[in-house]
Amino acid sequence: MTLGMISITAGALLGIAAVVCTFVFRAQNRREKQELDAYTERVY
Amino acid sequence: MFKIGDVLNETYRIEGILGAGGGGEVYKAYHLRLKTDVAVKRVKDSVKGQMDNRAEVDVLKKLRHTYLPRIYDFVSDDEDIYTVMDFIPGSNLKQAAAGRGKFDQKQVLKWAVQLSEALTALHSQKPPVIHSDIKPENIMLQPDGDICLIDFNVSLAFDASARKSTGISVGYAPPEQYHSIDMYGYINRLIRTMPRPAPARAAQATPAPQRSASQRPAPVRPAVDPEATEAAFGAQSPVGQTAGSRETVTEAAFGGQGTVGQTAGSGETATEAAFGGQKTVGQSTGIGEAVTEAAFGRKESAAPSGDTGDGQISQKVTEVPRMFTSVRQLAPMDDAMADLLDRVIGAGVDERSDVYSLGATLYYLLSGVKPTARYWEIVPIDKLHLDISEGLAHIINTCMQPDPALRYQNGSELHYALTHILELDSRYKGLQNRRRSRRAMLAAMYAASALLIGSGAALRVREINNSYSTGLLDADALIAEGRYEEAQALAEEQIRTRPDRIGAYEKKLECLYRSGDYDGCIEYGRQVINSPEYRVSTEEDRQTLAEMYYLIGNAYYERGDYDNAARVLESALLYNPDNSRYYRDIALCLAVAGDTDKAREYLDQAVAKGLDEDSVEMIEGEILYQQGEYAEAVGHLKRAISMASSDSLRSRAILLCAGAYRQLGEDYNEEEISFLSQYAGEPGAASALSEQLADVYVSMGRTGDAIGIYRSLTEGSGASFRTWENYAILLETDGQLEEAAGVLNRMLEDYPNRYETYKRLAFLEIDRQGGLPQSERDYTAAAGYAEQAQALYDSTAGDVEMDRLGGLLEDLRASGWLD
């Protein structure tokens, strides 16, 4: 396997990981936003 | 003063008094034309003179805002000037707080936003309107729950040129609102010397805890000094306090104008103590608070309020004693704070002063305690363990910074902060930070991914290109070694790797051409050019394509198809018009084809493109040869031979020159012999030239020399069948029959299937028998050779010697020599 192929493979794997993380982070953000909204409603 | 029922300016009927203070009396009136209630406020005498010229009058009349009273008019009678404004029903926030001590954050935040909107409206006027007396008493709580910021008298009386406010509401006023350190120090001294309020009332002044004692955090020193809160500054006479009041609010008005709120139904006791002021106006309406206002700058003595009279402190001050040079004289404090206060006090008010007052008001509403005028003792609200958010605490602390530069700079900035209060909360900040971190992480991952894929792709392309280029170089090396099949296989592999690049196609064509597969070269060349898979995008690609046309043209030339060769070579010029070789070879093709005029045109262009002189001489010789001018052709060709830079051109010139000599005939025999003798040893031309030399010798009768040449040719390896045959014929012609028979027998070994050998043996045997006496003649062997020749001979070949042999045998049979 040439260096070019290794680089392409690593980039593709990292891209897949980034996509997975995108969905995970979205879910986390959504949950935290709901928590913040509840807090805002209570305090402000 | 008006009596109930009086009509002002034939428009406003007085219906009652709402309050009175340093600024003058406030009446509730009825607008006879608009049929609505209004508030009529008498403007203090000191302001009268300024009103005619003040832009604020018009500014205030034009001011429209939900949370500000509308000012309808400024009217005057013989003695006074009156402001006519909206009558705001409800009670002020101080009164509202009196019943509950403090408010929760949601409620206060709503009012804070409304107040900041009102401030924004005031501060955005040209010139800006500085309220300069924001405090709970001047904020009306309307029945619908909204607030209204009242009392513009102070702002009207504001001395724009000196930026000195005429009124001071101690606790709510920022340090810059005090005219001087003397004034500030004097008031502080009064604060310290005021008698303590009754314990019960002091306890009431501190807000009731919202949680049980066990739930409360450790006690923190309150933000205010209850003693100071209940002091009266500069008061000339005792200020009355209505029984049952919860706290005493102290106000000081300097310059005799004071602050008068629209305190309808407030029930405050307002005592105006004038430092040299005219009078003290008190009003007690039963709510039980004592409001003390001090006015500085008046010579006249102030009269005590007749309405108060419940024994609070008041004293008459005609002028502020000059006794302070620094706030350090008041109490031990941090140097930085002391320097700051020394610098700020007396600086004059601006929009930031309203911001401080509003912050102090919010402080009061949330904590239930009034901030002290001793700024170094103010405890930040977040240290009071109140149930308020970090954002609101931060905003209030920012508003209450002693240094104006550290506060919000105007109502607009404060409004922005309040409406974005969530952004100041640590939960919000934490969420935003986590979101930013996640975004940054994702961005980094995507960027790294793109970078890796991009760089990997670039690297891969480079690797493929390197492999391709190396493959072509290897193919070149194989071609140079004459290993055309291997070179062609390598070129085909490169074509499969990068079918979009043209180099490998050209290499395969070269392999086919060099290996002598001219038909294959032409066929493959036409195929790839007519259905190209490659791209021609660079100048190098165009030159490579031109080379492909060049190879195909040369293949046509080798096939003897000179017209097509010239046409294809002309196509090469379309892609590389600067290559002189193309012009040269077109000229050559045209010359060979007989179009010498056009050939000379191309030759001229080739010369113009820098064609080498050897090639020029070669083409000149070729053209002259085609034109039948052999002697001139020989001259050019000999020069081409002498200058030739390549073996191929040299060999070609030698052969053509030999051909020219052959055409020149006997007159040039000696010269031809000399030329051929010189170049007979040239690689690739030896056999042809030697045989031509032998022919010349034969024509000159020098058979022995000719036989010697053939002997030399056949002694070496690689002599052709034709050379052996000519050798045998020459020996037979010279009468050396036995030697001729030996050569022919040798030929039978090397070429057993050639009929010509048997034919020649048949003729030789007939000659030999012809030389014997008739009794000894036997033509049987000759007939046998003839039969074998006939057996191998293809009658369609049209060999006349076979016919002659057949005739001789018929004659021999007819003569009876054969059966």
Interface residues (C-beta under 8 A of the other chain):
Chain A: T2 L3 G4 M5 I6 S7 I8 T9 A10 G11 A12 L14 G15 A17 A18 C21 T22 F25 Q28 N29 E32 K33 L36 Y39 T40 V43 Y44
Chain B: Q105 K106 L109 S389 I421 L422 D425 R427 Y428 L431 R434 R435 R438 M441 L442 M445 Y446 A448 S449 A450 L451 L452 I453 G454 S455 G456 A457 A458 L459 R460 V461 R462 E463
